[in-house]
Amino acid sequence: MLAHMIRHSLVRSAGVTAWSLATLTASAALATIFVAMSIDVGQKMTSSLRSLGANAVAHAGQRRDGVGAPVTADSAAWERAHGLAEAKRADLVEFHLRVGTLQGAPVAIVTADAAGLARMTPYWGVNGRRAAGQDECVMGRKLAQVLGTSIGATVEVRLDGAAHHERYRVTGIFESGDEDEGRMFVSRKPRPEEARFTYALVSVPGGEPDIAAFNTSLAAAGAGIELTPLRQVLHGERAIIGKINLLTGVALLAVLLLSSVGVTAAVLSRVIERRKELALLQALGAKRHSVVALLLSEGAAIGVAGALLGYAAGTVLSQVIVRQAFGVSVTPHLAPFLAAVVVSVVIAVLAASIGARRALRMETAMLLKGE
């Protein structure tokens, strides 16, 4: 009987029902998107930010042999580090720093794979182009200013301990905002006999705990290499994610408040349209709490329908948004569905309770007389 009365009421006020359902669906969809992205945004955004450069530096650890002499990381150690990085889906690019003389001035020369250097330094502002061939180089802005070097010039470098000079053509001058602006970068691999300091830039998916786990794996493998987190980068990522969540939460709250006002207005309109019907129910012996239960049940029914529709729409939209922004999909969770149900049903029931309160204030006798 109650279900029949609810269905009859909702169908008879089809326009008001459609408005309420659309508003609740939109609210539930937004709640679904917000919760789904809040759960995944840290991981998804961190993965996306990894394309913007490294978040850790790898260097030789302070190991010592059986007699207490320091042990440096050799090529085998770096190979083990590369293997562990691949297993953890991290990107590790080696950099070999050598000291040489350029135009009579000491200069730091860094050799690295051209593609790897580009992946780890996408934030560089390069005037010209990056070095690609083994006889090409790029210079930092500060070094180029000191030497008076321009794009297209050929420079001769003499490495410490080497009897010959190396010639490179400058293909680009870059700005990085850090110490790299005082260095020269080439893509030629260092010769085995050349003295050099080897380090690596590493892009580890995740945050500082993931970097610590990678560090533990390196220690367990005896690689002799340690990771140092770039905490300024990690802090910036956390700050960005926190601000995104805050702004999204404020926007969601504003939308929910507006939705509550809209649904409440629709419910009050339905109550006014049905005032004679509600008065007749009370005149026939229906208790006041029965009338309240009827109105609350109608609100709950619309709320559940809005939650189901909103969850479906929100799931599709969140998948589209996250795929467009981060190139990945949203992992299914129960929390977005619960959020959609809670938001939609709570708004609908609160609006219905306001309508019920209005209905109880009506004078039954006067309404039946048509006054």
Secondary structure, DSSP 8 states (H G I E B T S, - for coil): -HHHHHHHHHHHTHHHHHHHHHHHHHHHHHHHHHHHHHHHHHHHHHHHHGGG--SEEEEE--EE-TTS-EE---HHHHHHHHHHHHHTT-EEEEEEEEEEEETTEEEEEEE--HHHHHHH-TT-EEEE----STTEEEEEHHHHHHHT--TT-EEEEEETT-SSEEEEEEEEEEE-SSGGGGEEEE-S---TTS--EEEEEEE-SSSHHHHHHHHHHHHHTT--EEEEE-HHHHHHHHHHHHHHHHHHHHHHHHHHHHHHHHHHHHHHHHHHHTHHHHHHHHHTT--HHHHHHHHHHHHHHHHHHHHHHHHHHHHHHHHHHHHHHHSS-----HHHHHHHHHHHHHHHHHHHHHHHHHHHTS-HHHHHTT-
